[in-house]
């Protein structure tokens, strides 16, 4: 899934394809290494590098918004979830219902990601821009991170 | 909290700030699922409350048998994924049921997990240490609980196949199944004698009386019980992996105790070693349980203290008792104590639990020499016992306990014939 994502970024890139491909390949290799060695700490850096290759692709891209971004987001999220699932070091056999619910949850989350992403893109392309919107974006980003940090500190259970 | 939460929050933050820096909405879309899942996971986080109960199908069983175990999980506050592990001693092998198992427990749900265990080795165990590990929907929070609901399980050693028991040289005064040398009430014919007033008519031997022209009486051997003391040498053992000389010794002790008690003999049990344990000889099924329970507590305790039979309480070794010593002949103290017992006039039989099959195969000249020396030393010990009139039967992988007992019986028959 991650490899497909890197391949898409590289093929669709009209500028700096070597950088996009290089960053993506490094990310994919890091993910594979983390999965092979069961090194949980390294795995998110692989995801981040794969995401970074897409970020480079969209950053240097000429023209309109990439319409496939919701699919890319869903694929990246699914790859991350599946990777973490693989990294679980549990000798337990899972009941069928547990596996089924987990797979259904993953598919559902990927679908919701794609839907929400489409909505965000629709809103973004419809907006006219300006300093106010820019400030709102910065505020939203900061608030998002702050909310997550606050919740994380509260949830020290 | 797992590192996954930090990773998702970090990925979301980096993607959001990259979106701001590059002014690309696509990166907001990429950040969105990570941010949303992290926020949802934090909002929905809660502490699960799960209890466990453990129930065994039986409390006592025999080595090699199977036992059913029921583990009941009760969730006041459930969890999306619960890993349940019933900790078991390695002597109990899971034949049926998944251990550990990952399952889902909803709020207020009660689940029963069933296991079938095989008791691979004897021992007194406590089963019911339950380890629970819960995970939330998103895998951000992981909690571990340990529930201690241990219940005792006693696994008795399996019985050896023994056909004939050793007959004690002397019997006691109570009724039993042994034909005594003394004459009295019984079935076994002993002798003929002339009638004297007071004899019962049913004891008259009419054929002998007709031939001799006067009344002659059949005399019988009395049927009495005997005192048997099983002496287990626990000074030392030879062990290789799961196999040890203590296991066959305990199996033999259990078998002999059960068989002698079945024929109304009084049976006592002495563990003679680093720790001294004893049970006074008595009869009945309760005594068998006492002996087996004492056997389960038996272990080899390393000790350098010199012990001799004086340390054994006198009432544990009644006069004229048959003493069956089960020993691997690995410790000088047990050898000395057994010779001392014989010197005190006890009817002593040594069943040697051979440790040779547990020894590593000798390698090199030095190994061969050591092996030969060990065998010679053991031969010398056996020779000392035989010179003292103690029959020694070797019980190893090649022979059965029944064969070893037959060997002793044959020795005792020959010894008696020689002494006549």
Interface residues (C-beta under 8 A of the other chain):
Chain A: X40 X41 X43 X44 X47 X48 X51 X54 X55 X58 X59 X65 X66 X69 X70 X72 X73 X74 X76 X77 X80 X84 X85 X88 X90 X91 X92 X93 X94 X95 X97 X98 X101 X102 X105 X109 X110 X112 X113 X116 X117 X120 X121 X124 X125 X137 X138 X141 X144 X145 X147 X148 X149 X151 X152 X154 X155 X156 X157
Chain B: X1 X3 X4 X5 X6 X7 X8 X9 X10 X11 X12 X13 X14 X15 X16 X17 X18 X19 X20 X22 X24 X25 X26 X27 X28 X29 X30 X32 X33 X34 X35 X36 X37 X38 X39 X42 X43 X45 X46 X47 X80 X81 X83 X84 X85 X98 X100 X101 X102 X103 X104 X137 X139 X141
